[in-house]
């Protein structure tokens, strides 16, 4: 449909129809043959507005989408199709590792392919808009939503934002893609204290340099939508922040797509103390530029009154409606309101061998080997293995936000390992969590479920003993520990990042047997491993590894895959170190390079200030060597391109993938700069006993930073380049930028 026809359609719509286009309701509103009265009454909107609703939340499945779309289009006077949107964050039915794990792959091209496959599955089931990617920069492991983010670095997250958006949207025209919705704008990952929905307060320099770049990268990749944050930013709720949504997003970044609120966030303007009532909340959100009100009564009940009393110009509503109609038109919904969805396509597209194979590869590249003393890994096929722990044969490996995934499709760790050895025994050993009060606070579990999850004392004792018995007969113990699914994810903030006491107790018992002990961690965030690491021979952080997690873990354990994951979020010595991130600012009294000695430097008296396992850290099988770091220009003119080269040699008999990381440090600036910041990276394949030569090209503009007014600055002077691995094992050299 041409734009002129869309505008004609817009002008023919009644005010109520227009308002309906700006409303998003969840599936229960459309679950009955007539309007579902319960949800309608609870939300407090009229039956008419439900009939005119412009988009649906979490209605998926080709059969359901056809049914709801048909019923809603009949009720809509101009038969305008709905948009169907859902959380397709790291897979639809074929589930990949959580995004924090995907970040650790340092392989954006492979992740792009994964998101393209996810879009294919979701579109087959009738979904049209994916609420992804989530690219919030995350510095605090106490925050549950770190699992949804690629990590703590703005450059890395920006690269992933671009590739995730492109992956989702590359097949839009042939109806096998998804419109991408970048989230959560802005700086949601900076919540104070790591507490969910808490306020965000930061300097403009910090905001522009460390938090905004990934959103901008997603917009530059032509994401169709962006979602506001649930929090306040410097005292103003993002959902009603005119400076953020209009001045930055619309005017400065030239974003012409749709802005959608997060769940009920317009209504929550009242709870923030930023709006008097629902009508005032509607006015402030629509004025700031929010086009769609997700699951609140504010637009449905407030917009018409605002226009009637002259507080709002109808043109503002027209602009929002036109953006929505344009997306529906771009997706071809006026010609095919189902977006090509069919039950046949679902059968052909979902959980295919090809998609499972990619999930297995992504999962294996996301695993991070944190320790491997005395070459404990890889395992030999003839080793007698005792597989122990609450995740030993547990299908709950997909994480909280894989809402459309089915755990029954998951390959367990036991199922993966038994394909590689004939000498395997398995025991649960202990529960995931024995703290019933904590489990109740997770909010998703009934008392009956909790009673099933927490064994009685006698059963726990027997489970411990069974684990010890099979471990005593084994050569090697593989111990699977970690977080319960709902401990991580939205509203999963917590102050204690250590493993559950009952898990540690079991580990202690097993460590006393004198057997080789391999620890597999299943988690949605970095954990505190300070008192655990010395009790085991090897550690693999597997995150929530997804549908093919069991295969991927087994591939790494037995050496079929050389682990190549590198951390994208720092692991602390102590929970109290959070927020913890590698690219912190230089201090006047650094611990290791100060004019002061002893007490009066930047440190803790009871813990190291650095990370236990830093950003960029991870081990592989074999030995690698970095040599011959060079820059093409010791004195770099602002019109030149700096070429930074290095040789990387695989000194072992096993092929490997290596994430080569390039960092810079600016010695003097108008605003104090980080001790180090990632500026490029490249994942490369290095055959055994081979050397490769790598060259990065650095434009002087990439050295720019932001001052306290949010202005971009580029300074001449001394810069140090670092290239290497494992966060701290770096070669370095200097150059000067001449302006």
N, C-alpha and C positions, 0 to 999 in steps of 0.2 A: 504494500500500500504506500503510495507516495505521501510526502509530508503534507501536501495541500489537503489530501483526503483525510489525514489524521486530524488536522486543524479543523476541518469541517465537522468531523465527528465530535471533536471536543466542544465546539460551539453549539452543537445540537443537544448536548447532554444537560440534564437538569443539575442544579446545585447539589442535590443529594447524590446523584450518580457520580459526580466529580469527587465528592467527599468519600464515597464508597471505594473509589480507586486507591485512596490513600490509607486504607485500613487493611491490616493483616490479622487474620484470625487462625487459630489452630484447628486441627482436624476434628476435634470433638464437636465443633459447631456444625459440621456437615455430615455427621455420622448417621443421622436418622433420615427417613424419607421426607420428613418435614424438619423445620429448624429445631435443633436440640435445645429444649427449654432450660435445662439445668445450667449449661455454660453461659447461655444468653443472660439469665437472671443474675448469675454470679458476676459477670463483667458489667452488667448494667447498660447494655445498648439495645436498641430497638430491633425488632425482627426485620424491618425494612433495611436497616443498615447491614445486617448479616446477608441479606439477599443481594445487596449491591457491592459486597466485599470484593476488593480487587486482587487479593492474593491470599494463598493458604500456606500455613506453616506445618511442616512435617506430615503432609499427606503424600504417601509414596505407594508405589505398586501400580502397575499399569491398569489393573481392573478398578482400583479405587479412584485413580485419577480420572479415568474415563467417566466413571459414575458421578463424581463430584463436579467435574467440569460441565457435563451435560446438564445436570440439575441447576447449577448456578447460571449458566448461559441462558437457560429458559426464563429464569427469573429476572435477568438483567434486561432492561428495556431495549438496549442497543445490542444485546447478545455479545457483549465484550468478554473475551475469555479471561480467566484468572491466570495469575502466575503461581507456580508451585515452587516453594522454596524450602530448603532443609539444610541441616548440618551434615555436610559431606566433607569432613575435615581431614581425614587421612584414610580415605577409602569409603566405599559404599557397602558392598557385600564382601568383596575381597579386601580385607583390612591390612593395611601396611603398619609398620611401626608408628608409634606416636610421633608427632612432628619434632619433638626434642630429639628423638632417636634418628629421624630422617636427617636432621641437621648434622648429626654426628657422622653421617656418611660422607659429607663434604663432596657430594656428587649431585649438583643441581640438575644436570641433564637427565640423570636416571630418575630423579624425583619428578621432573617434568613429565616423563613418560608415565610414571605411576599416577599422577593426577589426571592425565589424559585417559588412562584406563578407568579410573574412578568415575570420570565424567561420562564415559560410555555406559557403564553400568547404571549410573543414576538416571541418565536420560532414557534408557530402556524402560525404567520403572516410572517414568513420567515426571521426574524432577527436572526443573529448568534453571534454578538459581542455587548455587552452593554457597553456604555461609563459610567461605574459605577463600584465601588463606588467612589464618590468624598469624600476624607477623609482629605482635607486640614484643619489644625488646624486654628481656626478663633478667633481673639481677638478684632476685630473692627466692631461694628454693623453698621458703616457707609458703609461698603462694601456690595454691593448687594448680592454677592454670598454666604453670610453666610447661606442662606436658604438651600444650597445644602450639608452643612456639618453637622455631628452629634454634633459639638460644639467646645468648647475652650480648652478641655483637651486632651493631647496626649495619655494617657492610655485609656480613654473612647473611643476615636476615633480609637485606635488600636483594641480594642475588637470588635467594630462595623465593622471595615475593614475586619477582619477575618470572621465574621459571614455573612457579605454581599457578600463577594467573594464566600464563601462556598455555600450560598443559590443560587446564580446565577449559579454556576457550578456543583451542585450536580447531575444534571440529564443530563449532556452533552452526556453521552454514549447512552442514549435512545432518544436523539434529542429533549429533552424538557428543555434544559438548555441554558445558554448563556455564552460565553467566557467573563470573567470579564476584564475590563480595568480600573485599578486604576488610579486616577488622583487627582491633577495636580502636577507633579513632577518637582520642589519641592518648598515648602513653599509659594505657591501662596497666601495663607491666610494672609501672612505677608506684603502685599502691604502697602507702606507708606501712611499715611493719610486716609486709607480706600478707596483710589481712584482706580477705576478699571484700570487694566493693568499697574499700577505704578510699580516702582522698589521695590525690596526687598533687604534690607541690614541688616545683623545681624551677631553676633559672631558665631563661630563654636560650642561653648558650647550651645547656644540657639538653633541653627539649629539641632544639634544631639539629644538634650534632649527633645525639645518641638515640633519640626516640622517633623522630619524624621520618628519617630516610627510608625505612622499609615501606611505609604507607605510600610515600611519594613514588617509590619504585613500582609498586603495584599499580598506581594510577598511570604511570608512564607506560606500563605494559597494557594499558587500555582496559583495566578492570571496569566492569559495567556498574558496579555498586560499591558502596562503602558503608560500614556500620559504625555507629557512634559507640563510645565507651559508656559503661554504667557509672562511671566515677566523675568527680569534679576534677578539673585541672586548674590549679592556681585559683581555687575558690569558685569557679563557674562550672556547672555541670556540662559535660561535653555535648549532650543532647540539645542544649540551648545556647551554645557558645557561638555567637555571631562572628567573633574574630577567628575562631578555629574553622568553622564550617563555611563561612562566606569569604572572609578576607584571605585566609590561607588556602583552603581547599578549592573554592570556586574561582576566586580572582587570581591568586598567585599561581596555583597549580593548573588552572584552566580545566578543572574537572566538570564535565557536563552530564555525568551519570546520575544515578539515583542514590540518595542518602536515606538510609533506613535506621530507625532507632533500634537499640537492643530491646530485649523482652521487657515490656512495661516501663521502659526508662523515661518515657514522657510523663507518665503518671507519677513516677518517682521524683520528678522535679518538686512536687509538693513535699515529699518526705525530706528532700534536701533542704527545704526552707527557701527555695528559689521561686516557687509559684504559690499563689494563694489557693487555687482550686483547679479543677480539671480544665476549665475554660481558659484560665490564665496560663496553665501549662501548655495547652494547645497553641495559644498565641505565641508564646516564647519559642516553642519548638519550630513552628512553621515559619516564623520570622527569621530564625537562625538558618533555616534551609532544610529541615528534615522533611523528606517527601512522604515516607511511609511510617505510620504508627503501628509498631508491632505489639499486638495483644494488650491494648489499653483502651479505655473508653474515651480518651481525650478528644481525638479528632472526630470520632463518631458523634459525640454529644456537644462538642464545643465550637467547631468551625462555623457552622451555619449561624449560630447566635452571634459570633464575632463579626460576620459579614453583615448581618441584619442591623446590628447596632453601630456599624461603621468603624469598628476597630481594626478590621482587616479588609484589604482590597482583594476582591475575587481573583484578580490577575495573579496574585501569589499562588492561589490554589491551581489556577490554570497552568502555570509553569510546572508545578509538581506533577499534575495529571499528564501533561504532554510528555514529560520525561518517562513516565510509566508506560504510556501508550507507545512511545517510540521503542522501548525495549521489547514490548510484546510484538510489535511489528517486525523488529529485527530478528526475533526468534521465529517468525512466521506463524504466530499463533492465530492470526485472523484467518489464515488458510488452513492450518492444521492445529487446532487448539490443544492437541494431545502431545505435540512436539515429537511425533514419531513413536511414542510409547506403545508397546503392545506386549501381551503375555508371551508371544513367540520370541520377540527380541530379548525379553528377560531371560528366557531359557537359553538363548544362543549367546548372550553377552556376559552373564554373571558367573563368576567363579570358574572361568575357563582354565584350561591347562596353561595357556599362555599368561594369563593374569596371575595365577598362582606361582608360576615360575618367576615372574618379576617380583612378586611379594617376597619370595624366598631370597632373591638376590638383594633386594632393598633391606630386608631384615638382617642378612648376614653382614652387609656393609655398615649397618647402624650399630652393631654390637661393638662395645669398647672393652678391650682387654686392659684392665688396670694393673694387673700384676701377673707375672709368670716366672716365679723363682725356680732356678735349677731346671729349666725347661720342663716344667710339670706338664705343659701342653705343647704339642698335641698328644692325644692319647693314642695308644696302640690298640689295634683291634682285639688282641688277645688278653688285654687287661681285664681283670674281674672288677666290675663296676657296681657299686651300691649307689643307687639314685635315691636321694632322700629329700624330704621337705614338702611343705604345703603346695609348692608349684611343680612337684615331680611329675604328677600325672593329672594336671589341672588344666582345663580348657579355657579358663578365664585369663587369656593372654592378650586381649584386644584393647583393654583400657576403657575408661569411662565414656569417652566421646565417640566411640564407634557405635552410634545409636542404631544404625541399620544392620550392623553385623550380627551374625549368629555364632555364638561360642561353639556350637556343635560342629561348625565347619573348621574349627581350629585344630592344627596338629600339635599335640602336647609334647613336652620335652621327652617324656618316656617314649612316645611313638616315634619321635625322631631318632633317639639314641638306639633303640632296639634294632633299627635298620643297619647299624654299624658295628654291633657286637653281639656275640652269642652268650656273653657272660654278664648278665644284667639282672639285678634284683632291685625291687622298688619298695619304699615305705614312706608314708606320710611324715612320720616323725613328730610333728606338732601342728597346731593350728596356725593359721595366718595371724590371728589376733585373738587373745583371750580376755581382752578388756571390753566387757559388755557395755560399759558406759560410753566408751569411745565409739563402738559400733553403732550405738543408738544415735549418737550425735552426727553420724554420717547422713542420716535423714532418709535413706532409701530402703532400709532393712526393717522388716517387721520383727516383733519380738520372737515369733516362731522361727523365723529365719536365723536370727541371732542365736537362739538356743541350739539350732542345728549346727551352726558354725563353731560354737564353743563347746568343746568336749568336756564331759565331767572329769574330775580329778583322776579318777581311776583309769579312764580311757586315755587321758593325756599321759599318764605314767606308762601305760602299756605301749602307746605309740612311740614314746621315747625309747623304751627297751627294745622294741622291734627294730627301730632304726640302728641302735647300737649293735644288735645281733647281726644284722646283715652287713653292717660296716666292718665288723670284726673279721668277717670271712672274705672281705674284698681287698683288692690291691689299691683301689682308688675310690674315694668318696666324692660324689658330685652332690653338693648341697644347694637346694633351690630355695631361696628366701626372698622376702620383699614386702611390698605394700599390698594391702587389699585394694581391689579396683577402685572403690569409692573413696579411699583415702586421698587419691590424687584426682585432679580435675576441678571444675568450677565448684566453689564453696568448700574446697578441701584444704584450706589454709591450716597449718599446724605449726607449733613452736618447737616440737621435738622431731628432729630428722633422723633419729636412730632407729634401728630395727626393733621390733617388739621384743620385750624381755624374754618371753618364752622361746623365741627364735634364737636369741643370743645364748640362752641356757643350753639349747640343743647343740649349737655350734661348739660351745665350750666342751661339752661332753665328747663330741666326736673328735675334736682337735687333740684330745688326750690319748687317742688310740694309736698315734704314731703312723697313721696312714696318710698317703697323699690326699690332700683335701682341696677340692675345686669349688669355689663359691660362684653360683649364678644368681644374679640379682634381677628381680622383676620389680620395676618401680616406675613412677611417673615423674620423678625429680631426683636431683642429686641427694645422696644420703650421707650421713656421718659414719665413716668406716674406721675412724681413728683407733678404736679399741678392738677392731676385728681383723684388720689387714695383716697383722703379724701372726695370726693364728691359722692362716690358710696359705696354701702354696700358689694359688692362682685365683684371680677375680675377673669375672666377665660381667659388665653391666649390660643387660639385655633389654632394659626398658620394658614397656609392654610391646612385645615384638610383632604382634599381629597374627593373621591367619596361618602363616607358614613359619611361625616362630620356632616351633619344635624342630623342624628340619634345619632352619638356619643355625640354631644353637648347636645342633649335632654336627653340622658341616664344619663349624669352627672348632669344636672340641676335638674332632678327629682329623683335622688338618686338610679336609677337602676344600676349605676356603681359608685363606690367610686373613686373619682379622685386620681390618683397615680403618675401623671407626676411630674418630678423634673427638674428644669432648668439646661441646659447644656451650657448656655451662660448668662453672667451677664447682668442685666438690670441697666442702669446708672441713676443717678439723673439728669445728664445733658449731652447733646451731646458732650460737650467739654471734658468730661472725657475720651472719647475713644482715643486709645484702652484701654479697661478695662477688666481685667481677674483676677481670684482669686489667681492663683499660681504665683504671682509676687515675685520678689526677696526681701529679707529682706533689709531694709535701715539702715543707721547708726543713723538716728533720726526718728524712728517710732512714729506715732502720739500718740499711747496709752502706749508706754513702752520705754520712752526716758529719758536720764539724763537731757534733756532740757524740759522746760515747756512753755506753751503759744505759742508765734509766731514761734519760731525757730525749728519746727518739720515738717515732711513731710505731708503736707495737702494743701487744697485750703482754701482761706479766704471767698469764697462765696458759697461753696458747700461741702458736705461730700466727702471724698476721696474714700470711700467704695462704694459698689453697693447698689442701692435701693432694689433690689431683687438679691441675690447672686447666684452663681453657686451652684447647689444642692438643691435650695429652692423650696418648693411647699407644699401646704396644702392638707389634706384629711379630710373626715368626721370622727368625733370621736377623741379619744385621744390615743396617743401612749406614751410609757415610755421606755427609755433605762436605764438599770442598770447592775451592776456587770461586768464592763470591766476588763479583766485580760489578762496578757501575760504569756506564759508558761516559759519564761526565762528572768529574770531581767538582767542577764549577758549572752548574746547570743554569742556562738562560731560560727565562720564562716562556720562550718560544720553542724550546727544544723538548724532545721526549727523552726521558731517562730510561735507558735499557739496563735492567738488573739481571745478571746471569749467574747461574750456579750449576755445578755438577753434582749429580746424585748417583751414588753407586750402590747397587745391591750386592753385598759381599757374601751372600748365602746361596744355597742351592735350591731355594724355593722362590717362585715368582711372588711379587707383591704389588699392591696398590698403595701409593704414597700420597698423602695430602701435603703438598709443599706449601708452606705458609709464609707470606711476606708481610712484615710489620714495619711501621715507621715511628720514629719519635722526633718531634720538633723540640729543639732545645730551648728556644725563647719565643714567646708570643705575647700578644696583647692580652690574651686570656690564658691562664695556665693550661697546658695540654696534658693528655694522658701519658703515663710512663711508656705506653706502647699501644698502637692501634693497628688492627688488621686492615690492609689496604688492597691486597690481592691474595688469591690462592689458586692452586690448580691440582686436581687429582690426576695422577699419572700411573701408568702401568710400567713396572720395571722388571724385566725378565731376570732370572737368576744369573748372577755373575756378570751383569751388564751395567754400563754407565750411561746415563742420559744427560744431556745438556738442556737446561731450561732457561728461557729468557722471558722476563716480564717487562712490559712497557708501562711506564708511569708518566702520566701527564702532570705538569706542575699544578694544574687546577685541582687535581685529586688531593693535594696537600692542604687545601683550604679548610678552614674551621669556622665556627660561629662565635661571635662576641655576645655580650650580655644584652644586646638589643635585638639579637636574632639576625644580625647582618653577617654575610659571608666575608671572610678575611683571608688574605694570602700574604704571608710574610717571607721576606728573604731571610737568609741565615743558615745555620747549621742544622742538618737532619741526619739521623742515624737510621740505617736500614738493617733490619734483622730478617734472616731467612733460615728456616730450619723446621724442627718438629718438637712435639711434646711440650709445647708451651714455653719451655725455658731453655731447651738445647738449641741454641741459635748461633749462627755466624753473623758477624756484623761488620759494617763499614759505613763511612761517613761521606756526605757531599754537602755542598753549599748551593742554595738557591739564590740566584742573582736577579734582582728586580730593577 
